[in-house]
Amino acid sequence: MKTKLKELRARHGINQTELAKRAKISRQTVSLIEREEFMPSLLIATKISRVFQEPIEEIFQFDEEELK
């Protein structure tokens, strides 16, 4: 899974702590997602997408192999 989370944060001018607070998740979770070391659940992905008002599929991209 690839993510544009770090890019979106930069565009919106918020740090990991602020994103975590707004999405009601931990900063560590944000960090792990950005480093592509953790695949967010649908609930977490939805919370993040609501913060940025972007569709989930614009933030998180799966490789075709992962979807098989």
All heavy atoms as a GROMACS GRO file, in nm:
protein
  566
    1MET      N    1   0.084  -0.118   0.000
    1MET     CA    2   0.000   0.000   0.000
    1MET      C    3   0.088   0.124   0.000
    1MET      O    4   0.185   0.132   0.074
    1MET     CB    5  -0.090   0.001   0.124
    1MET     CG    6  -0.180   0.121   0.130
    1MET     SD    7  -0.251   0.144   0.293
    1MET     CE    8  -0.113   0.209   0.381
    2LYS      N    9   0.055   0.218  -0.084
    2LYS     CA   10   0.122   0.347  -0.087
    2LYS      C   11   0.028   0.451  -0.028
    2LYS      O   12  -0.094   0.436  -0.034
    2LYS     CB   13   0.155   0.388  -0.231
    2LYS     CG   14   0.245   0.290  -0.304
    2LYS     CD   15   0.384   0.302  -0.252
    2LYS     CE   16   0.475   0.207  -0.329
    2LYS     NZ   17   0.602   0.188  -0.266
    3THR      N   18   0.084   0.555   0.028
    3THR     CA   19   0.001   0.660   0.086
    3THR      C   20   0.053   0.799   0.052
    3THR      O   21   0.174   0.819   0.037
    3THR     CB   22  -0.009   0.644   0.239
    3THR    OG1   23  -0.090   0.748   0.291
    3THR    CG2   24   0.128   0.650   0.305
    4LYS      N   25  -0.039   0.892   0.040
    4LYS     CA   26  -0.006   1.032   0.017
    4LYS      C   27  -0.025   1.114   0.145
    4LYS      O   28  -0.035   1.235   0.141
    4LYS     CB   29  -0.097   1.091  -0.092
    4LYS     CG   30  -0.078   1.033  -0.227
    4LYS     CD   31  -0.171   1.101  -0.325
    4LYS     CE   32  -0.151   1.046  -0.465
    4LYS     NZ   33  -0.247   1.105  -0.560
    5LEU      N   34  -0.028   1.044   0.257
    5LEU     CA   35  -0.060   1.110   0.383
    5LEU      C   36   0.038   1.223   0.417
    5LEU      O   37  -0.004   1.334   0.452
    5LEU     CB   38  -0.062   1.006   0.495
    5LEU     CG   39  -0.122   1.048   0.627
    5LEU    CD1   40  -0.259   1.109   0.610
    5LEU    CD2   41  -0.128   0.929   0.720
    6LYS      N   42   0.166   1.196   0.405
    6LYS     CA   43   0.266   1.299   0.438
    6LYS      C   44   0.250   1.420   0.347
    6LYS      O   45   0.257   1.536   0.392
    6LYS     CB   46   0.406   1.240   0.427
    6LYS     CG   47   0.514   1.329   0.480
    6LYS     CD   48   0.647   1.257   0.482
    6LYS     CE   49   0.756   1.345   0.542
    6LYS     NZ   50   0.884   1.274   0.550
    7GLU      N   51   0.228   1.394   0.220
    7GLU     CA   52   0.208   1.501   0.122
    7GLU      C   53   0.084   1.584   0.156
    7GLU      O   54   0.087   1.708   0.152
    7GLU     CB   55   0.193   1.439  -0.017
    7GLU     CG   56   0.163   1.536  -0.127
    7GLU     CD   57   0.134   1.462  -0.258
    7GLU    OE1   58   0.198   1.359  -0.286
    7GLU    OE2   59   0.046   1.509  -0.331
    8LEU      N   60  -0.023   1.518   0.194
    8LEU     CA   61  -0.146   1.589   0.231
    8LEU      C   62  -0.126   1.673   0.357
    8LEU      O   63  -0.174   1.786   0.365
    8LEU     CB   64  -0.260   1.490   0.255
    8LEU     CG   65  -0.336   1.444   0.132
    8LEU    CD1   66  -0.431   1.332   0.169
    8LEU    CD2   67  -0.412   1.558   0.069
    9ARG      N   68  -0.055   1.615   0.454
    9ARG     CA   69  -0.028   1.693   0.576
    9ARG      C   70   0.048   1.820   0.544
    9ARG      O   71   0.015   1.928   0.593
    9ARG     CB   72   0.054   1.610   0.676
    9ARG     CG   73  -0.024   1.524   0.767
    9ARG     CD   74   0.056   1.473   0.886
    9ARG     NE   75   0.191   1.424   0.856
    9ARG     CZ   76   0.302   1.496   0.874
    9ARG    NH1   77   0.295   1.618   0.921
    9ARG    NH2   78   0.420   1.443   0.845
   10ALA      N   79   0.149   1.807   0.459
   10ALA     CA   80   0.230   1.923   0.421
   10ALA      C   81   0.144   2.027   0.350
   10ALA      O   82   0.153   2.147   0.378
   10ALA     CB   83   0.346   1.880   0.334
   11ARG      N   84   0.059   1.981   0.259
   11ARG     CA   85  -0.028   2.071   0.184
   11ARG      C   86  -0.124   2.146   0.276
   11ARG      O   87  -0.154   2.264   0.254
   11ARG     CB   88  -0.108   1.991   0.080
   11ARG     CG   89  -0.172   2.079  -0.025
   11ARG     CD   90  -0.252   2.004  -0.129
   11ARG     NE   91  -0.194   1.881  -0.173
   11ARG     CZ   92  -0.263   1.777  -0.218
   11ARG    NH1   93  -0.395   1.783  -0.226
   11ARG    NH2   94  -0.204   1.666  -0.256
   12HIS      N   95  -0.169   2.078   0.382
   12HIS     CA   96  -0.264   2.141   0.476
   12HIS      C   97  -0.194   2.208   0.593
   12HIS      O   98  -0.259   2.270   0.677
   12HIS     CB   99  -0.363   2.036   0.528
   12HIS     CG  100  -0.462   1.993   0.426
   12HIS    ND1  101  -0.590   2.040   0.422
   12HIS    CD2  102  -0.452   1.908   0.321
   12HIS    CE1  103  -0.656   1.986   0.321
   12HIS    NE2  104  -0.573   1.904   0.258
   13GLY      N  105  -0.062   2.194   0.599
   13GLY     CA  106   0.016   2.261   0.703
   13GLY      C  107  -0.008   2.209   0.843
   13GLY      O  108  -0.009   2.288   0.939
   14ILE      N  109  -0.028   2.080   0.856
   14ILE     CA  110  -0.047   2.024   0.990
   14ILE      C  111   0.058   1.916   1.016
   14ILE      O  112   0.102   1.848   0.924
   14ILE     CB  113  -0.190   1.969   1.013
   14ILE    CG1  114  -0.222   1.854   0.918
   14ILE    CG2  115  -0.292   2.078   1.000
   14ILE    CD1  116  -0.354   1.786   0.948
   15ASN      N  117   0.096   1.902   1.142
   15ASN     CA  118   0.194   1.800   1.178
   15ASN      C  119   0.123   1.670   1.217
   15ASN      O  120   0.000   1.663   1.221
   15ASN     CB  121   0.288   1.851   1.288
   15ASN     CG  122   0.213   1.885   1.415
   15ASN    OD1  123   0.110   1.826   1.446
   15ASN    ND2  124   0.266   1.980   1.490
   16GLN      N  125   0.203   1.569   1.246
   16GLN     CA  126   0.146   1.438   1.280
   16GLN      C  127   0.059   1.446   1.404
   16GLN      O  128  -0.046   1.382   1.411
   16GLN     CB  129   0.257   1.335   1.301
   16GLN     CG  130   0.328   1.294   1.175
   16GLN     CD  131   0.433   1.189   1.199
   16GLN    OE1  132   0.474   1.164   1.313
   16GLN    NE2  133   0.480   1.126   1.093
   17THR      N  134   0.102   1.522   1.502
   17THR     CA  135   0.026   1.534   1.627
   17THR      C  136  -0.112   1.595   1.601
   17THR      O  137  -0.213   1.548   1.654
   17THR     CB  138   0.104   1.618   1.730
   17THR    OG1  139   0.231   1.555   1.752
   17THR    CG2  140   0.030   1.629   1.861
   18GLU      N  141  -0.115   1.700   1.520
   18GLU     CA  142  -0.242   1.766   1.490
   18GLU      C  143  -0.335   1.673   1.411
   18GLU      O  144  -0.455   1.666   1.438
   18GLU     CB  145  -0.218   1.895   1.411
   18GLU     CG  146  -0.344   1.973   1.379
   18GLU     CD  147  -0.420   2.021   1.502
   18GLU    OE1  148  -0.358   2.046   1.606
   18GLU    OE2  149  -0.545   2.036   1.493
   19LEU      N  150  -0.278   1.602   1.314
   19LEU     CA  151  -0.360   1.506   1.238
   19LEU      C  152  -0.416   1.399   1.332
   19LEU      O  153  -0.535   1.366   1.325
   19LEU     CB  154  -0.279   1.441   1.126
   19LEU     CG  155  -0.350   1.327   1.053
   19LEU    CD1  156  -0.482   1.374   0.992
   19LEU    CD2  157  -0.258   1.267   0.948
   20ALA      N  158  -0.331   1.347   1.420
   20ALA     CA  159  -0.376   1.244   1.514
   20ALA      C  160  -0.490   1.296   1.600
   20ALA      O  161  -0.589   1.225   1.622
   20ALA     CB  162  -0.259   1.200   1.600
   21LYS      N  163  -0.476   1.418   1.648
   21LYS     CA  164  -0.580   1.478   1.732
   21LYS      C  165  -0.711   1.492   1.655
   21LYS      O  166  -0.818   1.456   1.703
   21LYS     CB  167  -0.532   1.615   1.780
   21LYS     CG  168  -0.627   1.685   1.874
   21LYS     CD  169  -0.567   1.817   1.921
   21LYS     CE  170  -0.665   1.893   2.006
   21LYS     NZ  171  -0.612   2.023   2.047
   22ARG      N  172  -0.702   1.544   1.532
   22ARG     CA  173  -0.824   1.565   1.452
   22ARG      C  174  -0.891   1.433   1.414
   22ARG      O  175  -1.014   1.424   1.408
   22ARG     CB  176  -0.791   1.643   1.325
   22ARG     CG  177  -0.753   1.786   1.349
   22ARG     CD  178  -0.732   1.858   1.218
   22ARG     NE  179  -0.671   1.989   1.236
   22ARG     CZ  180  -0.649   2.073   1.136
   22ARG    NH1  181  -0.682   2.043   1.013
   22ARG    NH2  182  -0.592   2.189   1.161
   23ALA      N  183  -0.810   1.330   1.385
   23ALA     CA  184  -0.865   1.200   1.344
   23ALA      C  185  -0.895   1.109   1.462
   23ALA      O  186  -0.952   1.002   1.445
   23ALA     CB  187  -0.767   1.131   1.249
   24LYS      N  188  -0.855   1.154   1.582
   24LYS     CA  189  -0.875   1.076   1.704
   24LYS      C  190  -0.808   0.940   1.695
   24LYS      O  191  -0.866   0.835   1.724
   24LYS     CB  192  -1.024   1.062   1.737
   24LYS     CG  193  -1.090   1.197   1.763
   24LYS     CD  194  -1.235   1.185   1.797
   24LYS     CE  195  -1.289   1.325   1.822
   24LYS     NZ  196  -1.430   1.333   1.826
   25ILE      N  197  -0.681   0.945   1.651
   25ILE     CA  198  -0.594   0.827   1.649
   25ILE      C  199  -0.462   0.869   1.712
   25ILE      O  200  -0.442   0.986   1.742
   25ILE     CB  201  -0.573   0.772   1.506
   25ILE    CG1  202  -0.508   0.880   1.416
   25ILE    CG2  203  -0.704   0.726   1.446
   25ILE    CD1  204  -0.477   0.831   1.276
   26SER      N  205  -0.372   0.775   1.733
   26SER     CA  206  -0.245   0.812   1.796
   26SER      C  207  -0.146   0.867   1.694
   26SER      O  208  -0.154   0.835   1.574
   26SER     CB  209  -0.183   0.691   1.866
   26SER     OG  210  -0.132   0.600   1.771
   27ARG      N  211  -0.053   0.951   1.742
   27ARG     CA  212   0.050   1.004   1.654
   27ARG      C  213   0.137   0.891   1.601
   27ARG      O  214   0.182   0.894   1.488
   27ARG     CB  215   0.137   1.107   1.727
   27ARG     CG  216   0.229   1.185   1.633
   27ARG     CD  217   0.353   1.238   1.702
   27ARG     NE  218   0.430   1.139   1.773
   27ARG     CZ  219   0.515   1.051   1.716
   27ARG    NH1  220   0.533   1.052   1.586
   27ARG    NH2  221   0.581   0.966   1.789
   28GLN      N  222   0.159   0.790   1.684
   28GLN     CA  223   0.238   0.676   1.641
   28GLN      C  224   0.173   0.605   1.523
   28GLN      O  225   0.242   0.559   1.431
   28GLN     CB  226   0.258   0.577   1.757
   28GLN     CG  227   0.349   0.629   1.867
   28GLN     CD  228   0.276   0.722   1.966
   28GLN    OE1  229   0.155   0.739   1.960
   28GLN    NE2  230   0.352   0.784   2.054
   29THR      N  231   0.041   0.597   1.524
   29THR     CA  232  -0.030   0.536   1.411
   29THR      C  233  -0.008   0.616   1.285
   29THR      O  234   0.018   0.560   1.178
   29THR     CB  235  -0.181   0.524   1.443
   29THR    OG1  236  -0.197   0.440   1.558
   29THR    CG2  237  -0.258   0.467   1.326
   30VAL      N  238  -0.016   0.748   1.295
   30VAL     CA  239   0.008   0.834   1.179
   30VAL      C  240   0.149   0.809   1.125
   30VAL      O  241   0.169   0.792   1.004
   30VAL     CB  242  -0.010   0.983   1.216
   30VAL    CG1  243   0.031   1.072   1.098
   30VAL    CG2  244  -0.153   1.011   1.258
   31SER      N  245   0.246   0.805   1.216
   31SER     CA  246   0.384   0.783   1.174
   31SER      C  247   0.401   0.649   1.104
   31SER      O  248   0.465   0.640   0.999
   31SER     CB  249   0.475   0.791   1.297
   31SER     OG  250   0.609   0.764   1.261
   32LEU      N  251   0.344   0.544   1.160
   32LEU     CA  252   0.356   0.411   1.099
   32LEU      C  253   0.290   0.407   0.962
   32LEU      O  254   0.343   0.346   0.868
   32LEU     CB  255   0.292   0.306   1.191
   32LEU     CG  256   0.370   0.273   1.316
   32LEU    CD1  257   0.286   0.187   1.411
   32LEU    CD2  258   0.500   0.199   1.283
   33ILE      N  259   0.177   0.472   0.947
   33ILE     CA  260   0.108   0.475   0.817
   33ILE      C  261   0.194   0.549   0.715
   33ILE      O  262   0.211   0.503   0.602
   33ILE     CB  263  -0.031   0.540   0.830
   33ILE    CG1  264  -0.124   0.454   0.915
   33ILE    CG2  265  -0.092   0.565   0.691
   33ILE    CD1  266  -0.255   0.522   0.953
   34GLU      N  267   0.249   0.662   0.756
   34GLU     CA  268   0.332   0.741   0.663
   34GLU      C  269   0.455   0.664   0.618
   34GLU      O  270   0.500   0.678   0.505
   34GLU     CB  271   0.373   0.873   0.727
   34GLU     CG  272   0.262   0.972   0.734
   34GLU     CD  273   0.306   1.109   0.781
   34GLU    OE1  274   0.425   1.129   0.814
   34GLU    OE2  275   0.220   1.198   0.785
   35ARG      N  276   0.511   0.585   0.708
   35ARG     CA  277   0.629   0.505   0.672
   35ARG      C  278   0.590   0.375   0.602
   35ARG      O  279   0.675   0.292   0.572
   35ARG     CB  280   0.712   0.475   0.798
   35ARG     CG  281   0.783   0.599   0.850
   35ARG     CD  282   0.872   0.569   0.969
   35ARG     NE  283   0.785   0.562   1.088
   35ARG     CZ  284   0.804   0.477   1.188
   35ARG    NH1  285   0.904   0.393   1.187
   35ARG    NH2  286   0.722   0.476   1.291
   36GLU      N  287   0.460   0.359   0.578
   36GLU     CA  288   0.405   0.241   0.510
   36GLU      C  289   0.442   0.113   0.582
   36GLU      O  290   0.466   0.010   0.522
   36GLU     CB  291   0.447   0.240   0.362
   36GLU     CG  292   0.397   0.364   0.290
   36GLU     CD  293   0.442   0.375   0.147
   36GLU    OE1  294   0.520   0.291   0.101
   36GLU    OE2  295   0.399   0.472   0.080
   37GLU      N  296   0.442   0.124   0.717
   37GLU     CA  297   0.469   0.008   0.801
   37GLU      C  298   0.341  -0.044   0.868
   37GLU      O  299   0.345  -0.142   0.942
   37GLU     CB  300   0.572   0.045   0.909
   37GLU     CG  301   0.707   0.079   0.853
   37GLU     CD  302   0.807   0.121   0.959
   37GLU    OE1  303   0.775   0.120   1.079
   37GLU    OE2  304   0.919   0.156   0.920
   38PHE      N  305   0.232   0.025   0.844
   38PHE     CA  306   0.104  -0.014   0.904
   38PHE      C  307  -0.006   0.016   0.804
   38PHE      O  308  -0.013   0.126   0.750
   38PHE     CB  309   0.081   0.065   1.034
   38PHE     CG  310  -0.052   0.041   1.098
   38PHE    CD1  311  -0.078  -0.076   1.166
   38PHE    CD2  312  -0.152   0.138   1.092
   38PHE    CE1  313  -0.201  -0.098   1.226
   38PHE    CE2  314  -0.275   0.117   1.151
   38PHE     CZ  315  -0.300  -0.001   1.218
   39MET      N  316  -0.092  -0.083   0.779
   39MET     CA  317  -0.206  -0.064   0.690
   39MET      C  318  -0.326  -0.025   0.776
   39MET      O  319  -0.368  -0.104   0.862
   39MET     CB  320  -0.236  -0.191   0.610
   39MET     CG  321  -0.344  -0.170   0.506
   39MET     SD  322  -0.379  -0.318   0.408
   39MET     CE  323  -0.220  -0.348   0.335
   40PRO      N  324  -0.381   0.094   0.756
   40PRO     CA  325  -0.491   0.138   0.841
   40PRO      C  326  -0.617   0.057   0.818
   40PRO      O  327  -0.643   0.011   0.706
   40PRO     CB  328  -0.511   0.284   0.800
   40PRO     CG  329  -0.462   0.290   0.660
   40PRO     CD  330  -0.349   0.191   0.652
   41SER      N  331  -0.694   0.042   0.924
   41SER     CA  332  -0.827  -0.021   0.910
   41SER      C  333  -0.916   0.074   0.832
   41SER      O  334  -0.884   0.192   0.813
   41SER     CB  335  -0.886  -0.045   1.049
   41SER     OG  336  -0.915   0.080   1.111
   42LEU      N  337  -1.029   0.024   0.789
   42LEU     CA  338  -1.125   0.109   0.717
   42LEU      C  339  -1.170   0.224   0.806
   42LEU      O  340  -1.186   0.337   0.758
   42LEU     CB  341  -1.245   0.026   0.672
   42LEU     CG  342  -1.353   0.099   0.592
   42LEU    CD1  343  -1.293   0.166   0.467
   42LEU    CD2  344  -1.464   0.004   0.554
   43LEU      N  345  -1.187   0.200   0.935
   43LEU     CA  346  -1.229   0.306   1.028
   43LEU      C  347  -1.124   0.417   1.034
   43LEU      O  348  -1.157   0.536   1.021
   43LEU     CB  349  -1.252   0.248   1.168
   43LEU     CG  350  -1.291   0.349   1.275
   43LEU    CD1  351  -1.422   0.418   1.241
   43LEU    CD2  352  -1.302   0.280   1.411
   44ILE      N  353  -0.998   0.380   1.050
   44ILE     CA  354  -0.892   0.481   1.056
   44ILE      C  355  -0.878   0.553   0.924
   44ILE      O  356  -0.864   0.676   0.920
   44ILE     CB  357  -0.759   0.415   1.099
   44ILE    CG1  358  -0.767   0.371   1.245
   44ILE    CG2  359  -0.642   0.510   1.078
   44ILE    CD1  360  -0.649   0.289   1.293
   45ALA      N  361  -0.884   0.481   0.813
   45ALA     CA  362  -0.874   0.544   0.681
   45ALA      C  363  -0.987   0.644   0.660
   45ALA      O  364  -0.966   0.753   0.606
   45ALA     CB  365  -0.874   0.438   0.572
   46THR      N  366  -1.105   0.609   0.707
   46THR     CA  367  -1.220   0.699   0.694
   46THR      C  368  -1.201   0.824   0.779
   46THR      O  369  -1.228   0.936   0.733
   46THR     CB  370  -1.350   0.626   0.736
   46THR    OG1  371  -1.368   0.513   0.651
   46THR    CG2  372  -1.470   0.719   0.725
   47LYS      N  373  -1.151   0.807   0.900
   47LYS     CA  374  -1.126   0.923   0.986
   47LYS      C  375  -1.026   1.018   0.921
   47LYS      O  376  -1.046   1.140   0.920
   47LYS     CB  377  -1.072   0.879   1.123
   47LYS     CG  378  -1.176   0.812   1.210
   47LYS     CD  379  -1.112   0.770   1.341
   47LYS     CE  380  -1.214   0.714   1.438
   47LYS     NZ  381  -1.151   0.677   1.567
   48ILE      N  382  -0.919   0.962   0.864
   48ILE     CA  383  -0.817   1.046   0.799
   48ILE      C  384  -0.876   1.113   0.675
   48ILE      O  385  -0.852   1.232   0.651
   48ILE     CB  386  -0.694   0.960   0.764
   48ILE    CG1  387  -0.622   0.917   0.893
   48ILE    CG2  388  -0.600   1.036   0.670
   48ILE    CD1  389  -0.514   0.814   0.873
   49SER      N  390  -0.953   1.041   0.598
   49SER     CA  391  -1.010   1.100   0.476
   49SER      C  392  -1.105   1.215   0.511
   49SER      O  393  -1.112   1.314   0.438
   49SER     CB  394  -1.082   0.994   0.392
   49SER     OG  395  -1.204   0.957   0.448
   50ARG      N  396  -1.173   1.205   0.623
   50ARG     CA  397  -1.263   1.313   0.665
   50ARG      C  398  -1.186   1.437   0.707
   50ARG      O  399  -1.231   1.549   0.683
   50ARG     CB  400  -1.355   1.265   0.777
   50ARG     CG  401  -1.462   1.172   0.728
   50ARG     CD  402  -1.556   1.131   0.836
   50ARG     NE  403  -1.661   1.045   0.780
   50ARG     CZ  404  -1.752   0.983   0.851
   50ARG    NH1  405  -1.753   0.997   0.983
   50ARG    NH2  406  -1.842   0.908   0.794
   51VAL      N  407  -1.071   1.417   0.769
   51VAL     CA  408  -0.988   1.532   0.809
   51VAL      C  409  -0.950   1.613   0.684
   51VAL      O  410  -0.959   1.735   0.683
   51VAL     CB  411  -0.862   1.488   0.886
   51VAL    CG1  412  -0.765   1.605   0.901
   51VAL    CG2  413  -0.900   1.430   1.021
   52PHE      N  414  -0.908   1.542   0.580
   52PHE     CA  415  -0.862   1.610   0.459
   52PHE      C  416  -0.973   1.633   0.357
   52PHE      O  417  -0.950   1.696   0.254
   52PHE     CB  418  -0.748   1.530   0.395
   52PHE     CG  419  -0.625   1.525   0.480
   52PHE    CD1  420  -0.580   1.405   0.533
   52PHE    CD2  421  -0.555   1.641   0.510
   52PHE    CE1  422  -0.466   1.400   0.612
   52PHE    CE2  423  -0.441   1.637   0.589
   52PHE     CZ  424  -0.397   1.516   0.641
   53GLN      N  425  -1.091   1.577   0.383
   53GLN     CA  426  -1.203   1.585   0.289
   53GLN      C  427  -1.161   1.536   0.151
   53GLN      O  428  -1.187   1.601   0.048
   53GLN     CB  429  -1.260   1.728   0.284
   53GLN     CG  430  -1.314   1.772   0.418
   53GLN     CD  431  -1.372   1.911   0.418
   53GLN    OE1  432  -1.347   1.990   0.329
   53GLN    NE2  433  -1.451   1.942   0.519
   54GLU      N  434  -1.093   1.423   0.152
   54GLU     CA  435  -1.047   1.357   0.029
   54GLU      C  436  -1.098   1.213   0.032
   54GLU      O  437  -1.106   1.152   0.139
   54GLU     CB  438  -0.893   1.352   0.023
   54GLU     CG  439  -0.826   1.487   0.012
   54GLU     CD  440  -0.816   1.537  -0.130
   54GLU    OE1  441  -0.842   1.459  -0.223
   54GLU    OE2  442  -0.784   1.655  -0.147
   55PRO      N  443  -1.131   1.157  -0.084
   55PRO     CA  444  -1.171   1.016  -0.087
   55PRO      C  445  -1.057   0.926  -0.038
   55PRO      O  446  -0.939   0.957  -0.062
   55PRO     CB  447  -1.201   0.989  -0.234
   55PRO     CG  448  -1.216   1.122  -0.297
   55PRO     CD  449  -1.135   1.219  -0.216
   56ILE      N  450  -1.091   0.817   0.026
   56ILE     CA  451  -0.990   0.724   0.077
   56ILE      C  452  -0.894   0.681  -0.033
   56ILE      O  453  -0.773   0.676  -0.013
   56ILE     CB  454  -1.058   0.601   0.141
   56ILE    CG1  455  -1.130   0.642   0.270
   56ILE    CG2  456  -0.957   0.489   0.169
   56ILE    CD1  457  -1.214   0.532   0.332
   57GLU      N  458  -0.948   0.652  -0.151
   57GLU     CA  459  -0.864   0.602  -0.260
   57GLU      C  460  -0.768   0.709  -0.313
   57GLU      O  461  -0.673   0.676  -0.383
   57GLU     CB  462  -0.947   0.543  -0.374
   57GLU     CG  463  -1.044   0.639  -0.438
   57GLU     CD  464  -1.181   0.640  -0.371
   57GLU    OE1  465  -1.195   0.591  -0.257
   57GLU    OE2  466  -1.275   0.691  -0.434
   58GLU      N  467  -0.790   0.836  -0.279
   58GLU     CA  468  -0.694   0.941  -0.315
   58GLU      C  469  -0.579   0.947  -0.215
   58GLU      O  470  -0.472   0.997  -0.247
   58GLU     CB  471  -0.764   1.078  -0.320
   58GLU     CG  472  -0.861   1.094  -0.433
   58GLU     CD  473  -0.793   1.091  -0.569
   58GLU    OE1  474  -0.683   1.147  -0.582
   58GLU    OE2  475  -0.850   1.029  -0.660
   59ILE      N  476  -0.599   0.896  -0.097
   59ILE     CA  477  -0.496   0.899   0.007
   59ILE      C  478  -0.416   0.769   0.010
   59ILE      O  479  -0.296   0.770   0.027
   59ILE     CB  480  -0.561   0.924   0.146
   59ILE    CG1  481  -0.640   1.056   0.143
   59ILE    CG2  482  -0.453   0.929   0.255
   59ILE    CD1  483  -0.725   1.078   0.266
   60PHE      N  484  -0.487   0.658  -0.008
   60PHE     CA  485  -0.424   0.526   0.001
   60PHE      C  486  -0.440   0.453  -0.132
   60PHE      O  487  -0.550   0.442  -0.183
   60PHE     CB  488  -0.487   0.443   0.112
   60PHE     CG  489  -0.486   0.512   0.245
   60PHE    CD1  490  -0.600   0.574   0.295
   60PHE    CD2  491  -0.369   0.519   0.320
   60PHE    CE1  492  -0.600   0.637   0.418
   60PHE    CE2  493  -0.367   0.583   0.443
   60PHE     CZ  494  -0.483   0.643   0.492
   61GLN      N  495  -0.329   0.405  -0.187
   61GLN     CA  496  -0.333   0.331  -0.312
   61GLN      C  497  -0.277   0.190  -0.290
   61GLN      O  498  -0.172   0.174  -0.228
   61GLN     CB  499  -0.250   0.399  -0.421
   61GLN     CG  500  -0.303   0.534  -0.464
   61GLN     CD  501  -0.255   0.647  -0.374
   61GLN    OE1  502  -0.141   0.646  -0.330
   61GLN    NE2  503  -0.342   0.741  -0.344
   62PHE      N  504  -0.350   0.094  -0.338
   62PHE     CA  505  -0.306  -0.045  -0.327
   62PHE      C  506  -0.248  -0.091  -0.459
   62PHE      O  507  -0.296  -0.052  -0.566
   62PHE     CB  508  -0.426  -0.136  -0.290
   62PHE     CG  509  -0.481  -0.106  -0.154
   62PHE    CD1  510  -0.587  -0.017  -0.139
   62PHE    CD2  511  -0.426  -0.164  -0.042
   62PHE    CE1  512  -0.638   0.012  -0.014
   62PHE    CE2  513  -0.476  -0.135   0.084
   62PHE     CZ  514  -0.581  -0.047   0.097
   63ASP      N  515  -0.146  -0.175  -0.449
   63ASP     CA  516  -0.091  -0.238  -0.569
   63ASP      C  517  -0.193  -0.340  -0.618
   63ASP      O  518  -0.266  -0.398  -0.538
   63ASP     CB  519   0.040  -0.310  -0.537
   63ASP     CG  520   0.149  -0.213  -0.498
   63ASP    OD1  521   0.145  -0.098  -0.542
   63ASP    OD2  522   0.239  -0.255  -0.422
   64GLU      N  523  -0.198  -0.361  -0.747
   64GLU     CA  524  -0.290  -0.460  -0.804
   64GLU      C  525  -0.267  -0.597  -0.741
   64GLU      O  526  -0.361  -0.671  -0.718
   64GLU     CB  527  -0.276  -0.466  -0.956
   64GLU     CG  528  -0.342  -0.350  -1.029
   64GLU     CD  529  -0.492  -0.340  -1.000
   64GLU    OE1  530  -0.561  -0.444  -1.002
   64GLU    OE2  531  -0.539  -0.228  -0.974
   65GLU      N  532  -0.143  -0.632  -0.713
   65GLU     CA  533  -0.112  -0.762  -0.653
   65GLU      C  534  -0.174  -0.776  -0.515
   65GLU      O  535  -0.214  -0.885  -0.476
   65GLU     CB  536   0.040  -0.783  -0.646
   65GLU     CG  537   0.105  -0.802  -0.780
   65GLU     CD  538   0.053  -0.925  -0.853
   65GLU    OE1  539   0.038  -1.031  -0.789
   65GLU    OE2  540   0.025  -0.914  -0.974
   66GLU      N  541  -0.183  -0.665  -0.440
   66GLU     CA  542  -0.241  -0.670  -0.306
   66GLU      C  543  -0.392  -0.695  -0.312
   66GLU      O  544  -0.449  -0.747  -0.218
   66GLU     CB  545  -0.215  -0.538  -0.232
   66GLU     CG  546  -0.071  -0.515  -0.197
   66GLU     CD  547  -0.047  -0.380  -0.134
   66GLU    OE1  548  -0.104  -0.280  -0.182
   66GLU    OE2  549   0.031  -0.375  -0.037
   67LEU      N  550  -0.455  -0.657  -0.423
   67LEU     CA  551  -0.599  -0.670  -0.434
   67LEU      C  552  -0.642  -0.809  -0.482
   67LEU      O  553  -0.760  -0.840  -0.479
   67LEU     CB  554  -0.654  -0.563  -0.530
   67LEU     CG  555  -0.635  -0.418  -0.482
   67LEU    CD1  556  -0.678  -0.320  -0.591
   67LEU    CD2  557  -0.713  -0.393  -0.355
   68LYS      N  558  -0.548  -0.890  -0.524
   68LYS     CA  559  -0.583  -1.025  -0.574
   68LYS      C  560  -0.599  -1.121  -0.458
   68LYS      O  561  -0.545  -1.111  -0.355
   68LYS     CB  562  -0.475  -1.076  -0.670
   68LYS     CG  563  -0.475  -0.996  -0.798
   68LYS     CD  564  -0.371  -1.051  -0.892
   68LYS     CE  565  -0.371  -0.968  -1.020
   68LYS     NZ  566  -0.267  -1.011  -1.112
   0.00000   0.00000   0.00000
